[in-house]
Amino acid sequence: MNLFLYNLFISCYYASIRVAAFFGNQKAKQWIGGRKNIFQKLIELRANNSELIWFHCSSLGEFEQGRPVMEKLRMQNSSRNIGSRIVLTFFSPSGYEVRKNYSGADFIFYLPLDTMQNARRFIELVNPDAVYFVKYEYWHHYFHSLKEKNIPLYIVSAIFREDQVFFRWYGKFFRNMLKCVTHFFVQDEASLKKINALGFNNAIVAGDTRFDRVSEIVNHQKEIPLIEKFAYRKRVIVAGSTWIEDERLLTYLELSTLNYKLVIAPHEISEQRISEIVKLLGTNTLRYSQATEQNISEADVLIIDSIGMLSSLYKYGWVTYVGGGLSKGIHNILEAAVYGKPVFFGPNFHKAAEAKALIEKGGAFSVNNFNGLKSHLEKFLKDDSAYSSACEVSRKFVAENTGAAEKIIQFTQKII
């Protein structure tokens, strides 16, 4: 690919979003609407001369990885009496719409589309002192505009794999983007070897900042009285970020026979999806929004139809199930593992290094179907030591991998 083809792709992408918005796609409408008059809003950013740091995340998952660095940087600068401000941008509505009121950033915007004009104007207006892009985001015009202005650019929690475009015979155009990066903070040794093989030595293994994030969540975990009442003296399976394939697998659970209860927090909570789950799982099912002190104890299945609860829900589980592994790929297993719970998920986990590592250690288990899940549950029922061991492995796995955010902050402060 060359610059002409890249610009053509960006134009076609924009056109497809416009078409989707015209035909009523809600996310496309948000993507378009959220970018209206954005440059007028950016003018106020440099109202004073305090330090300004720009963080960019594609979506909600990347935000959770960047968040520990943002918060630690703000805390450190505050202790040093440095009046830094943070600009946070998102590419996707699924990130922006959920975190547009996040108190840890001073300004939160959608990122304008990556054209030369947009990138130069955005960076001219924001004029950041340093920039942190999280994990997978690589944009040609933004990267080159930052390099032209000698603004430090860091990639946080980066992952490099053989199937990425950088390692293809036609990937020279994309490899040239990497030359604009001041430093890469990669998650693991495999990624370090990959980036080194391309001739880049400005990288270190810092780890995955999601470990820091989930540990922080546990330190400030929320009590949910209704969930406590639902779970009282029952073995609860907490299934988070589920898709329809996951829910179909879970329908085979013999809840009443084995003294189980089931909490499902689906990946999407539209009325259509919630109704679909209710129909699938049968009569003794209750929506969280309809739960009361009087009716919640009687339900066998509780469906979470509210956002923002999942990270606190996992602690109520006897075991946990993380969705996505029977479809596009598993979601964040660390939110469950941090509570010292055995974690189950489908077979599509191979892009998640933490999932592979936790399977090897014995705290996580991949299942292809209900029989696979059932055999593990039966083992835990019969063997308390096997269950306790899996719990301890999960807990230690998270505890031993925290500290990435601190490494990143210390390193970048030396460069700045």
N, C-alpha and C positions, 0 to 999 in steps of 0.2 A: 504493500500500500504506500502511496505517496501523499503529499499534502492535498493535492487536488481531490483524490478519492476520499480522503478523510473529511474534507470540508463538504463533499457531496453527501457522504454518509450522515453527517450532522444535519444537513439541510433536509434530507429524506426523513431522518428521525423526527425532526421538528414537524414536518408535514404530516407524518403519521399520527403524532400526538394531537395535532389540530383536528384531523379527521375523526379520531376517537372521541375527542371532546364534543365535536359537532353531533355525533351520534349518541351522546349521553353518557359516555364512560366517566364515572365520578372522579377517579384518580387523574385522568387526563385533564378534566376541568380544573382540578386543584393545581395540577402541574402548570397549566397555562395561567390561571388566575393569580397564583401566588407570585408570579414573576412580573406582574403588571406594575409599572412605575417604580421598579426596584432601584433604579439609579437615582431617582429623586430622594428616596429614603436613605441612600448611602451617603448623601452629602453631609449629613449631620455627624458622621462617624469621627471626623477630625475636628470636632468643636474645641477640643483641648489637645495639649501636646503629650498626654500620657502615653505610655507604651501600649501598643495594640497588637494582640496575637490573634491570628486567624486559624480556626480549626474547620476542616471540611470533612463531612461524613456522607456517604451515599445514602444510607437509610438508618433505621432504628438500631439494627445490630451493630453497625459500625459506630454509631453514637455511643453505645454502651462500652465499646472498646476505647474510644477516645476520651470518654468522661473521666476516668481516673487521672489521666494526664492533665486535663483541663483543671480539675479541682485541686490537684496537688500543686500545679503551677500557680494558680490563683492564691492558694494558701501560703505558699512559699514567698511569693512576691509581697503579699500583705504583711508577712512577718518581717520583711526587709524594707517596709515602707515604700515599696515601688507601686505606683498607681497604675497598674496595668489593667487594660480592658480586653474582653474577649469577644470576637466576632465568630459566630457559629453558622455555617451554611450546610444545607442539605440538597441533594439532588432529587430525592424521591419524596412524594407526599406522605408515604408511610413513615418517614422519619420526621419531616417537618410538622405535619399536622398533630403528631403525638407530643412533640417536644418544643413547640413554638413558644411556650411559656416557661421554659426551663430557666430557673433562677441563676444558674451558674454561668450564664453568658450575658453580656450586656446588649448584644444585638444578634438577632436570629433571622436569617433570610434563606430563601431558595437561591441556589447558585445559578446565575444566568447561563444560558447555553454556551458551550465552548466554541465561540467564534473569535477571530482575531480582534474585532472591534469590541466585543463584550469583555474579553479578558483584559485587554489594555485599559479600558475604561474602569472596570471593576477594581483593578489593582491600583490605578491612579487615584481613585477616590478613597479606597480603604488604606492604601499605603502601609501594609502591615510591617511590623518589625521582625516577625518570624511567622512561619506557616507550617501547620501540621495537617497532612492528609492521612486518612485512616484506611489501612489495609489494602483495598483494591483500586482506589480511584486514581486514574492516570489520564490527564487531559492535556493535550498537546499545547494549545494556545496559552492556557494558564501557566503551565510549567515553564514555557519559554519566556513569557512575559516576566515571571518572577526572576528567572535567571538574568534577563536583560537588566533588571534593576538591582541585581546582587542581593536579593532578599532570601535569607536561609529557608530552605524547604526540607521538611523531614517527613518520612513515611513511617507511620506508627503501626505496630503489629502486622507487619508485612508478611505475606506468604508467597513463596515462589515454587511453582510446580512445572514439571516437564510439559504439561499440556497447555501452558499459557502461551500467548502469542509472541512473547519476548523470545522464546526458544524455537520458534518456527523459522524455516528458511526465508520466509517472506516478512520476518518480524523486525527488520532493520529500522523502519520508521518508528516503531514503538520502543525499540531499544534506545533510540536517540532521545526519547522522553526521559529515560532514566538518567541521562547525563546532566539533567537539570536539578537532580536531587542532591542536597547537601549531605544527607546521611539517611541510611536505611536502618530501622530498628526491626529486625526480623524475629519471628516467633520461635524458630528452631534451627538446629544445625543443618538440616537438609536444605532449608531455604538459604542459609548462608553459603553453602557450597554452590547452590544454583546461581546466586547473584555474583559470587566470586568467579565462577566459570565464564561469565559474560565480560569479565574484566573490571568489575566494580569491587574495590576494596574498602569503600566507605560504608561499611555495614558492620553491625555487631548483633549478637543474639541477646535481645533484651527479655524475650518471653512474650506471653500473651497477656495483655492488660485486662482481659476479661476475668482472670483469676483475682486481680485486685478489686474489680468491680463487684463480683459476687461475694467476696469476703466482706466488703463494705456493707453490702445489703444485709448480710447476716448480723453484723454488728448493730444495725439499726432496724432489725426485723420488726414487722407489724404483727400484732396479735389480732386474730379475726375470730371473735367469739362465736359467731354462727357456724364457722367451720369446725371449731373445737367441739361444739355440741353435736354436729353431724358425725364427727369422727370418734366420739366417745366410745371406748372399749371395742372398737372395730379395727380390722385390718383395712386400711384405706389405700387404694391405688390412686395416686395423683397422676393424671395424664395431661401434659401440657403441650401447647402449640400443635394440636392434633389436626390432621386432615381426614377426609372421609375414609381413606384406606385404613388409617389407624383406628378409627371408631368402629369400622366393620370388624376388625380383629378383636376389639374389646367387647363386642356384643356377646361373645361366647363365654364370658366370665360367669361362673355359677355363683353369683353374689350371695344369695341367701344361704345356700348350702354350705359354703365355706366361710361364712361370717365376714365376707368382704363388703366394702363399699367402694364406690368409684366417683372420683371427681374428674370432670373433663373441662379443661380450659382450651377451647379450640383456637386455632390460628386466626380465624376470622369470626366475628360475632354478629354478622348481619342476621336479620330476622330469618332469612331463607336458610342460612346454615344452622341456626339454633333449632328451627323447626325440623330440619332434616335429622338432626341428632336425636331430638325427642322422639320422632317417629321410629328411628332405627333402634333405640334402646328400650322402648317399651313403656309400660304404664307407670311404674314406680319411680318416675323421673321428675326432678324439680329444678326449675331455673333459680339461680341465686337471687335474681331481682325479685322473685316471688317468695323467697324463703322468710320464715318468721321463727320465733322461738318455739311456737307451737307445732309447726309442721315439718321442721327440718330433720328431726330425729327419725321420722318414719320413712324418709326417702332412702332408696338404695343408690341412686345416681343423682349427683348434683352437677348441673351444667353452669359454668361460669359465663355469664353473659355481660360482664363488665371488664374493662381494661385496667391494667395496672396492678393486678393481684397476684399474678403467677409466681413471681419471685418469692413471695411470702407463703404461697400455698404448699410448696414442696415439703416444707417442714412437717406438715400434718400427714405425710404419706408413710405407710409401712414400706412400700416400694414406690418407685416413680417410673413413668413411661414418658419419653420425649418424642414428640411426633415429627413427621417429615421423612423418616427413614424408609417408608414404603412408597414414597413419591419423589419429590424433588431433591431431598437431602435433609438430614436431621437438623433440628434447631439446637439452641444452646443447652448442652447437657450440664454445664457447670453450675447453673442455677439450682439444679437438683443435687448434684454431687456435694456441694458445699455444706449441705445439711447432714452429710454422712448417711446417704440413702443409696441402696442399689439402684442402678439406672438401666432401664431397658429401652431399646429402640430398634427400628427396622434395619435392613441390610445396606441401605444407601448412606453410609457414614464415612466413606474412604477419603473424602476431602477434609474431614475433621480430625486433625492430628490428636486432639485431646481425647476423642472417642476411641481411637485405636490404642492410645496409651493406657486408658482406663480399662479397656477390655483385657489387655495384656496383664495388668496388675490384679484383675479379678474384682473390680468394683462395678463394671458395666457388662451388659450382655446384649448381643444382637440376636433378634428373633425374626424369622421369616414368616411365621404364622402363629396362630393361637396355641397350637400344640407345643411349639418351642417355648412360648411364655409360660404355659401351664406347667411344663416339666421343671422349670426353674422355681416357680412359686411353690410347687409341691416339695421340692428339695428344701427350701427355706422353712416350710412348715414343719418338716420332719427333723431338720438339723439346725438348731439354734446357733451353733458355732459357725456354720457356713454363712448364715445370715449376718451374724455379728462381724465376721471377717470382712464381708463385702461392704458393710457399713463403714468400718474403720478404714478400709482401703480408699474409699471415696473421699472421706473426710481428710485423710492425710495427703491425698493426691492434690487437692486444692491448696491446702496449707503450705505444702512444699514448693508450690509454683507461683506464689505471690511475689511482688516486688518489681515487676516490669516498669510500672509508672515511675518509680523512684529512679531506676537506672536511666530512663529516658530523660527525665528532668535534669539529673546531675550532668549527663553528657551534653545536652544541648546548652545548658548554662555555661559550660566551659567554652563551647564554640562561640556563643553570642558574646 
